[in-house]
Amino acid sequence: MVDLDSDPTKLIEIVGIGKQLLMTRGSLTTFSIANDVAKYFAIVPAMFVALYPGLDALNIMGLKTPESAIMSAIIFNALIIIALLPLALKGVTYKAIGADALLRRNLLIYGLGGLVVPFIGIKLIDVIITSVGLA
């Protein structure tokens, strides 16, 4: 970053913007990793249940068929990317609190949210798909 204004008070703003960018990137990465873990609980058991019937125990969401499970995960993935665009563009708000509290807050919001939201979303999409008869 280059400060063309030669105003030393602008450095505080520059540091704040840098922290906000770093927090946004970390929050989106945390959500994405947690989101992928949850999606694997939908896709992996559905893909391999025919070969390994014991994997049906991993179908903790109770998805109806392998086809609906995979289709639900793909549709959810497309919708969540669209839903995360405003967060990525706006950024996570920076608050001047301690690093431990900030990490705990972001893990709770984006980590736990990244695990819970896909389970709910994929299950709802699966219910809709199977009730309409698409899979």
VENTA-V220823 format. One record per residue. RES is the residue in three letters. PHI is phi in whole degrees, 0 to 359 (NA if undefined). PSI is psi in radians with two decimals (999 if undefined). Layout:
# VENTA-V220823
{{RES PHI PSI} {RES PHI PSI}}
This chain:
# VENTA-V220823
{{MET NA 2.51} {VAL 240 2.31} {ASP 258 1.74} {LEU 274 -0.16} {ASP 277 -0.33} {SER 55 0.60} {ASP 250 1.99} {PRO 298 -0.43} {THR 289 -0.35} {LYS 291 -0.39} {LEU 298 -0.60} {ILE 296 -0.72} {GLU 295 -0.69} {ILE 296 -0.75} {VAL 296 -0.72} {GLY 298 -0.74} {ILE 295 -0.71} {GLY 298 -0.74} {LYS 295 -0.70} {GLN 296 -0.74} {LEU 297 -0.74} {LEU 295 -0.72} {MET 294 -0.69} {THR 296 -0.79} {ARG 297 -0.75} {GLY 294 -0.71} {SER 294 -0.75} {LEU 294 -0.65} {THR 293 -0.75} {THR 299 -0.81} {PHE 298 -0.73} {SER 295 -0.74} {ILE 294 -0.80} {ALA 296 -0.66} {ASN 297 -0.76} {ASP 296 -0.70} {VAL 300 -0.78} {ALA 294 -0.68} {LYS 293 -0.54} {TYR 294 -0.52} {PHE 290 -0.30} {ALA 268 -0.72} {ILE 275 -0.84} {VAL 299 -0.88} {PRO 299 -0.62} {ALA 292 -0.65} {MET 287 -0.65} {PHE 249 0.16} {VAL 294 -0.48} {ALA 290 -0.66} {LEU 280 -0.71} {TYR 235 1.58} {PRO 301 -0.37} {GLY 293 -0.35} {LEU 290 -0.20} {ASP 298 -0.39} {ALA 293 -0.42} {LEU 278 -0.11} {ASN 281 1.16} {ILE 287 -0.29} {MET 276 -0.24} {GLY 69 0.69} {LEU 290 2.49} {LYS 293 -1.01} {THR 229 2.79} {PRO 301 -0.65} {GLU 294 -0.77} {SER 291 -0.56} {ALA 294 -0.81} {ILE 292 -0.75} {MET 297 -0.71} {SER 296 -0.74} {ALA 294 -0.68} {ILE 292 -0.78} {ILE 296 -0.75} {PHE 298 -0.73} {ASN 299 -0.73} {ALA 295 -0.71} {LEU 290 -0.64} {ILE 288 -0.55} {ILE 296 -0.76} {ILE 295 -0.69} {ALA 291 -0.49} {LEU 274 -0.19} {LEU 302 -0.80} {PRO 299 -0.65} {LEU 295 -0.73} {ALA 294 -0.64} {LEU 282 -0.71} {LYS 282 -0.72} {GLY 94 2.84} {VAL 277 2.32} {THR 291 2.35} {TYR 271 2.23} {LYS 239 2.38} {ALA 281 1.31} {ILE 236 3.03} {GLY 296 2.74} {ALA 296 -0.68} {ASP 296 -0.80} {ALA 294 -0.68} {LEU 293 -0.74} {LEU 296 -0.77} {ARG 299 -0.76} {ARG 297 -0.83} {ASN 291 -0.62} {LEU 294 -0.65} {LEU 293 -0.80} {ILE 287 -0.95} {TYR 270 -0.57} {GLY 285 -0.95} {LEU 292 -0.67} {GLY 297 -0.64} {GLY 291 -0.38} {LEU 272 -0.69} {VAL 281 -0.80} {VAL 302 -0.77} {PRO 296 -0.65} {PHE 299 -0.77} {ILE 291 -0.82} {GLY 296 -0.80} {ILE 294 -0.69} {LYS 295 -0.75} {LEU 298 -0.75} {ILE 294 -0.68} {ASP 297 -0.72} {VAL 297 -0.75} {ILE 295 -0.79} {ILE 298 -0.80} {THR 288 -0.54} {SER 287 -0.55} {VAL 280 -0.46} {GLY 93 0.45} {LEU 282 -0.45} {ALA 223 999}}
